[in-house]
Amino acid sequence: MEKAYRVRATRCSHKASREEIYQTLKTITDPLTRSWEKLEKAKKIGIKVNMQMRTDNIQRIGGRRQELVDEDVLHATLRLLRERTDAEIFVLDTSFVPSGDRPGDDFNMRPLFEEFKIPYIEAGDPPFTSYKVPGGGLMFSEYQLSASLGEADAFVSLAKMKSHGFMGITLCLKNLFGLPPIPPHGRLRTYFHHPIRLSYVLPDLGQIANPCLNIIDALTGQSKAEWGGEGRICDALIAGDHVIATDACGTYLMGTDPALDWPHPPYRRDRSPIAVAAENGFGTVNLDDIDFEKDDLEPPLAEFNSRAMNAEEDMVLLRKTACEQALYYRDNQDGFVNQYAGDYIYLQDGDVIWNGPHPDNNTRPTNPNADKKNHCAWLKRVDPEEQEGEHFSVYEQLLAS
């Protein structure tokens, strides 16, 4: 019986030529018939690439990009799509340079996009559309994202193999966190990148974008953290037809059980987003449910782990107090709306310790009280309509578990 998910992985030296990388990627994507059926019918294809970084800040190991998708892997992906489809193709990501200067004169992938005549779209700039999450969502019911996402008939996630300080591992699902806009048009990064929320936000974004082709650049990778970590030589490429199944196989090849979850390393700070997705019916982390061929690759491709930044007992308290503040807000929402409608608030131990219309990293409160240093300061936009539709039941379930 044909399995619902298909993933292929194979060895590919980080010293391989651009042509060799292309031929390897072609080989492992050819069997992904469900991917190509959708891609070949598409009139417009969007690609989210883990790539945004000022050129002079790009780290390399063995001649390859260490923290970002390598130029030759992106080139091979674009060449494959050009050869097998007639679709209009665009690439999008979120940069962190000021609005009006995006993506900047030193945009590091510009030559490739010019070669293939492919536009770059800044996901953090208008126009935007509100997207409902299929099935109602896990953390929020809707998200404001680039209008271009809705114009794509098929979507591709092209990611780097890396550890992550908060999520433990970052592959094709975490790559989609580059879709939500940042201020001045969107939420502060930490609004989503917050104790509890991000593990559920990522599956929501996965269901909205639903990439039909997922590619992991594992020629090289990075351990300990997503930025400023330790470089790794992995000598592999991975591709699959479902984002969660692909990440499950990538996680396995990194040396971690795909079903593993918080508080077990590398998930030191929060839950595994692929485990959350699978337990809610989006994809699988069970390798027996995946048509997975990996040639002679055996885990681990290299030593991967997240860097310990908080003691486990501190994270237990941060997570517990995040849940408590979320439920306190829910139970007292009318009072918060009467006083703070339209503002953002930081809520800690039932007290609003900051409020204002535009939170940024400079307004993030710090509490000198040693007794509260691990009590979550929970950030929330006070919207009388609760348009984003936060699911407070998540917090209830976690407190009860």
N, C-alpha and C positions, 0 to 999 in steps of 0.2 A: 504494500500500500504506500502510495506517495505521501511523504510527510509534508506538513504545512509550511515548513521553513527550510531554506537551503543556504548553506554557508560553505565557502571554499577558502582554504588557506594554503599557502605554499611558501617554500623558501625562495628568497630573492636577496641577493647580496647587496649591501649598502654601497658596494663598489661597482654595481652593475651600470651599464650605459643607459642612456635615455631610451634607446630602442629596446634593450633587454627588459627594462621595466615595463614598457608598453606591451611587449609580447607576453610577459608574465601576467599582467593585469588582464589582458585579453583572454588568456587561458582560464583564469579563475572566474571571470565574469561570464564567459560563454555559457556555462551550465545554468545560469540564473534566468531561466526562461520566463518566470513571472515578472522579473524586473524588466526584461527587454520587451515583453508584450506591452507593458504600460509605457515604457520609454519610446518605443517605435510608433505608438499611436499618438503620442503627445505633439501638440503644436507649440508648446512652450515648456521648457524645462528649467527649473531653478536648482541651484547648487549652493549649499552652505558649506564653506571651507573654513577649517581652523587655520587662519592665516594672518589676522591683523596684528601687525607690529611694525614700528618704525624700523626702517632698513638697518640703521646702525645699532639696533638693539637685538638683532637676530642672533641666537646662539646656534652653534654648529658642533657636531661631533662626527668624526670620520668623514668630513666633507659634506654632511647632510644636515638639514635643519633638525634641531634637537627638540624644540618645543612646538613647532609648527609643521604643517604638511609641506613636504619637500616640493620644490619646483618641478622636478621630473615626474613625481606621482600626479600632481595636478595636470601637467602637460599630457600625460598618458590618459588620464580620465577625460579631458576635453577632446583629445584626438579620437578616443573610442566613441564618444557621443556624436561627434561630427561625422564619423564614418558610418555609424549605424542608424542615425536619425536625421530627419530634415527639420527638426524642431528649432525654434528660436531658443537660445540658451542665455541665461544670465546667472551671475554669481552675486550673492549677497552675504554681508557680515556686518557686525557693528564695530566701529572704531571708537577710540577714546580721545581723538583730537577735537578741538573746538568745532562747533557747528559753523559751517561756512568754509571750513578748511579740510573737509572730508573728501576722499581719503588721504589727502595730503600729497605734496609734490614727490615725496619719497616712497609712495605706495609700492610695496615690495613685489607685488605680482603683476603690476601694470604691463610689462613686456609680453607676458603670456596672453593676457586678455586682448592686447592689441594684435598679436599674431593671429588669434582665432576670431577677432572682431566680435568679442563678447563684452557686453556692458557690465560694469560693476554697479551694484545698487547698495547704497548705504542704508542698512536696516534701521538705523536710528533716526532717519530723516523722513518727513512726510512725503507722500500721503500714507495714511494708515487706515486699517479696517479692523473692526472688532470681530473676532473669530470665536464662535461657540465651540467648546470642546465636545467631540462626539461622546454621547452617553452622559453628558452633564459635567464631566471633569472630576478630578480627584481633589485638587486644592482650590481651584477657582473654576467658575463656569464659563468665563470668557477672558480673552486676552487681546489687547490692542497690539497689532503687529503690522509690518509693512504690507501695503496693499498688493505689492508684487507677489507675495506668497500665494494669495488667492488666484492670481492670474496663471500660475503654473499648473499644467495638467499632470506633471510628474515632478518628483523632488528627489534630490540626491544629497546624502550626508557624507562628507569626506573629512575624516578626522585623523588625528595623531594618536599613537599609543602612549598614554601618560598616566602616571599616578595623579591624584588630586588631594589637596590638603583637606578639603571639606567633604567631598563626595567619595573619596577613596580611590576611585578610578574615573578617568574621563576618556570616553571613546565616541561613538557616533551619536548617542543620545545626548550626552552632556554638550556635545558640539552645538546642539540646537539652542543652547542658552544664549548664543549670539543673536537670536532672532528678536527678543523683546527690546524696544527702544529704551535708551537711557535719557535722563534729563538733558535738555529742557522739555522733551516731548514725551518721555515715558517715566517709569518708576526708577527710583534709586536702585542700583544694583542689589543692595542689601535688603530691599523690600522682598525680593524673591529669594535671594541668597541668604537665608535666615534659618535659625534652628527650626526644624520640622518642615518648613514650606518647600525647600528646594527639591527634596526627594520626591515630592508629589507634583511640583510644577513641571519637572522634566518629563515625566510620562504624559502630562497634559500637552506639552509642546510636541512630543512625539506623535500623539494622536492627531493633532492639528496638521502638522507637516507631513506625517506618514511617509517618510522617504522609502521609495521602492527599490533604491540601490544604495547600499551602505558600504563604504570602503574605509579600511583602516590602514594608514601608512605606518607600518611597523618595520621599515628599513632601519630606522633608529627610533628611540623613544626617550622618555624621561621618567625617573623615579623620584620619590619623596614628595614632590609638589608639581603643580601644573606650570608654575613659573619659578625660575631660579632653582630648579632641582638638579639632579645628577643625571647626566647623559647615559644612555644605554644603546648598545648595538644589538639589534634584534634580527635583522636579515630575513624579514618576512613581509608578505602582503596578505590581506584578508578582505573578502567581499561577501556580502549576503543580501538576501531579498527582504529582510525585516530587521528593523533597527534594534529591537531587543534581542532577537536570536543572534544577530551579528555580534552585539556587545557581549552576549553570554559566551560565545566562542572566543572572542578576544580576551575576555576576562580569564577564561580557562587557560589560554596560552600564556597569559601573564603570571600564571601560577596560583590563581585564586579560584576557589569553588564558586561558580556563578550564582549558586543559591545562598551564599554566605550573606550575612546582614549585620547591622549594628548590634552590639558594640565590638564585634570581632574585627581586627585589622584585616584589610586596610580601611574598613569603615569605622573610624575612630570617633567621628563627630556626629554622624547622622546615618540614616538608613540608606541602603543600596537602592538607587532609583530603578535599576532593572528588576530587582526583587519586588519592589512596590508595583511596578508595571505588570509583572507577570501574575502576582497574586490578585490583581484586579482585572485580569482577562486580556491584557494587551501584551501579546507575545509570550515567550517562554524562556525560562532559564534552565530547563531540563534538557541536557544534551541528547538524551534518548529521543526527544521529540523533534530533533533537528537532523536533517540530511547534511551531515558535517563531514567533509573530507579535508584532511590536513597534511596529506603526503607523509613525509618523515618528520614533521615538526612535533616536538614534545615540549610540554611545559616544564619549567618556565623558560620562555625565550631569553629572559634576562632576569635579574633580581629586581622586583618591583615591590614597593610598599609606600604607604603614606608616612609623612613625618608627624610624630606625636607632638601636638601643640597644646593640648589640654589633658589634664588627668581625667581618667574615666569618670571619677566621682563628680568632677566639675561639669562634665558634659551631661551627666544624669540630671544635675540640678538645673543647668541651663535649659535643657529640654523640658523638664517638668514645669519650670516657671514660665516658659514660653506658652505651654498649653494652658496654664492657669490664667495668664494674662489675656489670651485669646478668648477664653470662656468668660472671663470677667467683663471683657468688652461686649461680647454677645449679650450677656445678661443685663447689661446696663447701657445698651446702645442708644436708647432714647435720650438719656442724660448727656452722653457724649455728643450726639447730634445737636442737641439744643445749645451746647457751649462751643463746639469745635467744628461745626459743619463746614466742609470744604478744605479743612486743614489736615495735615498729617500730625499724628501724635506718637510720642514714645511713651509707652505705658509700662511702669515697673512697680510691682507690688501694689497695684491698684491706684497708683498716683501717676498723673500726667507730668512727666519730668521735662518735656519739651513739646512745643506745638508750633506749627507754622505752615505756610503754603508751599514751601520749596525746601525739603530736607536735602542736605548734601553731606559729604563726608566730614565737613567742618562743623556741622551741627549735631553730629552723632554724640549723644551724651556719654560722659564718663562719670562714674560714681566713685568718689573717694572713700565711701564707706566700705571698709573691708568685709563687713558682714553681708554686703549685697553685691560683691564683685562678680559673682557667678549667678546672679538673678537676672534673667533675661529682660532687657529693655526692648519691648515688642513694638514694632513699627506698624502703624495702620493708617490708611487714609479714611477719614470719617466722611463717608458718603451716605447721605440720607436714603438714597435708592439702593445702596449696596450693589452697584451695577456689576462689579467684578465677580460677585457671587462666591465669596469665600465659604468653603465647606467646614464649618466649625466642628462637625462630627469627627473629623480627623483627630482633633485635639482630645475630644472625649474618649475616643477609642484608645489613643495612646496612653492617656492617664489611667485608663481602666486595665491596661495590659500589664 
